[in-house]
Amino acid sequence: MITFGNTITVEDYCTLRKSAGWRKIEDRQAQTGLNNSAYITVASDGIKTVGMARVVSDGGYIALIADVIVLPEYQNRGIGRALMHNVVRYIEDTLSEGQCVMVNLMAAKGKEGFYEKFGFVVRPNDSVGAGMHRWVEGHANSLLDQRHTGTD
């Protein structure tokens, strides 16, 4: 029986990330990210963590749904849908009458249709450009060093 809670260990979080084929991050970074999440929802099968999703927010008008992960052997059982319902409900519950928040997420390739069922719009489209991301490594080269190096 799948149950839902709001806490996850760094070990379980990293196991979920690995199952999704995501980049490995240091435990300290993972713990900091989890600690600074506005909301976390976790799916468990007994004592086994089988999925999670979290919300990162500026507390104003921007929120990011991050780390929507379900172990491959537990996919297609409605767990991801339940996790998304939990995070959307959390975001809606933070709003007062007349307020709005822009909710962002980055879908894994081929998973866009899943998020469209929750009202998310695929980018790019006629009114907005593509979403973008970049991994920044901890080394001597700064972001500024890697920008345009030609003459102006």
C-alpha positions as CSV (number, residue, x, y, z in Angstrom):
1,M,0.0,0.0,0.0
2,I,1.4,3.4,-1.0
3,T,1.4,6.1,1.6
4,F,2.5,9.7,1.4
5,G,4.5,11.8,3.8
6,N,6.7,14.9,3.8
7,T,10.2,13.7,4.8
8,I,13.0,11.9,2.9
9,T,16.5,10.9,3.8
10,V,19.4,12.1,1.7
11,E,20.2,8.4,1.0
12,D,16.7,7.8,-0.4
13,Y,16.7,11.1,-2.3
14,C,20.0,10.2,-4.0
15,T,18.7,6.7,-4.7
16,L,15.7,8.1,-6.5
17,R,17.9,10.5,-8.5
18,K,20.2,7.6,-9.5
19,S,17.1,5.6,-10.6
20,A,16.1,8.4,-12.9
21,G,19.6,8.6,-14.4
22,W,20.2,12.1,-13.1
23,R,23.6,13.6,-12.2
24,K,25.1,12.6,-8.9
25,I,25.3,15.4,-6.4
26,E,27.1,15.5,-3.0
27,D,25.1,14.5,0.1
28,R,25.7,17.9,1.6
29,Q,24.3,19.7,-1.4
30,A,21.3,17.3,-1.5
31,Q,20.6,17.9,2.2
32,T,20.8,21.7,1.8
33,G,18.4,21.5,-1.2
34,L,15.9,19.4,0.7
35,N,16.1,21.6,3.8
36,N,15.4,24.7,1.7
37,S,12.5,23.2,-0.2
38,A,9.1,24.9,0.5
39,Y,7.4,21.6,0.3
40,I,8.3,17.9,-0.1
41,T,5.9,15.0,-0.8
42,V,7.2,11.5,-0.6
43,A,5.6,8.2,-1.7
44,S,6.4,5.0,0.3
45,D,5.6,1.4,0.0
46,G,6.0,0.2,3.6
47,I,9.4,1.4,4.6
48,K,10.7,1.8,1.0
49,T,10.7,5.3,-0.5
50,V,9.4,4.9,-4.1
51,G,8.8,8.5,-5.2
52,M,9.0,12.1,-4.4
53,A,8.4,15.6,-5.7
54,R,9.2,19.0,-4.2
55,V,8.5,22.7,-4.5
56,V,11.1,25.4,-4.4
57,S,9.6,28.9,-4.0
58,D,10.6,32.6,-3.6
59,G,7.6,33.0,-1.3
60,G,6.2,35.6,-3.7
61,Y,5.1,34.8,-7.2
62,I,7.5,32.2,-8.5
63,A,7.5,28.4,-7.7
64,L,9.4,25.6,-9.2
65,I,8.2,22.0,-9.1
66,A,11.4,19.9,-9.0
67,D,12.5,16.3,-8.6
68,V,9.3,14.5,-9.6
69,I,10.7,11.0,-9.5
70,V,9.1,7.6,-9.2
71,L,11.3,4.4,-9.1
72,P,11.0,2.7,-12.5
73,E,9.4,-0.4,-11.1
74,Y,6.6,1.7,-9.5
75,Q,5.8,3.8,-12.5
76,N,2.4,3.7,-14.2
77,R,0.6,3.1,-10.9
78,G,-0.7,6.6,-10.4
79,I,2.1,7.5,-7.9
80,G,3.5,10.4,-10.0
81,R,0.0,11.7,-10.5
82,A,-0.6,11.7,-6.8
83,L,2.7,13.4,-6.1
84,M,1.8,16.1,-8.7
85,H,-1.7,16.6,-7.1
86,N,0.0,17.0,-3.7
87,V,2.4,19.7,-5.0
88,V,-0.2,21.6,-6.9
89,R,-2.6,21.5,-3.9
90,Y,0.2,22.8,-1.7
91,I,0.9,25.7,-4.1
92,E,-2.8,26.5,-4.4
93,D,-3.2,26.5,-0.6
94,T,-0.5,29.1,-0.2
95,L,-2.5,31.7,-2.3
96,S,-4.9,34.2,-1.0
97,E,-7.9,35.5,-3.0
98,G,-6.6,37.5,-6.0
99,Q,-3.1,36.2,-5.8
100,C,-1.3,34.2,-8.5
101,V,2.0,32.4,-8.8
102,M,3.9,31.3,-11.9
103,V,4.7,27.6,-11.5
104,N,7.7,26.4,-13.5
105,L,9.1,22.9,-14.1
106,M,11.5,21.2,-16.5
107,A,10.0,17.9,-17.9
108,A,12.2,15.0,-18.8
109,K,12.2,14.4,-22.6
110,G,9.1,12.5,-23.6
111,K,7.3,13.3,-20.3
112,E,5.7,16.6,-21.3
113,G,2.3,15.0,-21.9
114,F,2.2,13.9,-18.2
115,Y,2.5,17.5,-17.1
116,E,0.1,18.8,-19.7
117,K,-2.6,16.9,-17.8
118,F,-2.0,19.3,-14.9
119,G,-2.3,22.4,-17.1
120,F,1.3,23.0,-17.9
121,V,2.1,24.4,-21.3
122,V,4.9,23.0,-23.5
123,R,7.6,25.4,-24.5
124,P,8.5,26.8,-26.9
125,N,5.2,27.9,-28.4
126,D,3.8,30.9,-30.1
127,S,4.0,33.1,-27.0
128,V,7.0,31.9,-25.0
129,G,10.5,30.6,-25.8
130,A,12.1,27.4,-24.8
131,G,13.1,26.7,-21.2
132,M,16.9,26.6,-20.6
133,H,19.3,25.2,-18.0
134,R,22.9,24.9,-17.4
135,W,25.1,23.0,-14.9
136,V,27.7,25.2,-13.2
137,E,30.8,23.3,-12.0
138,G,32.8,24.3,-9.0
139,H,36.2,25.2,-10.6
140,A,38.3,28.2,-11.6
141,N,36.3,29.1,-14.7
142,S,33.5,31.4,-13.8
143,L,30.3,32.0,-15.7
144,L,31.7,35.3,-17.0
145,D,34.8,33.6,-18.3
146,Q,32.6,31.3,-20.5
147,R,30.5,34.0,-22.0
148,H,31.0,35.7,-25.3
149,T,34.8,36.3,-25.7
150,G,34.8,38.1,-29.1
151,T,35.3,41.8,-29.4
152,D,32.4,44.2,-29.2
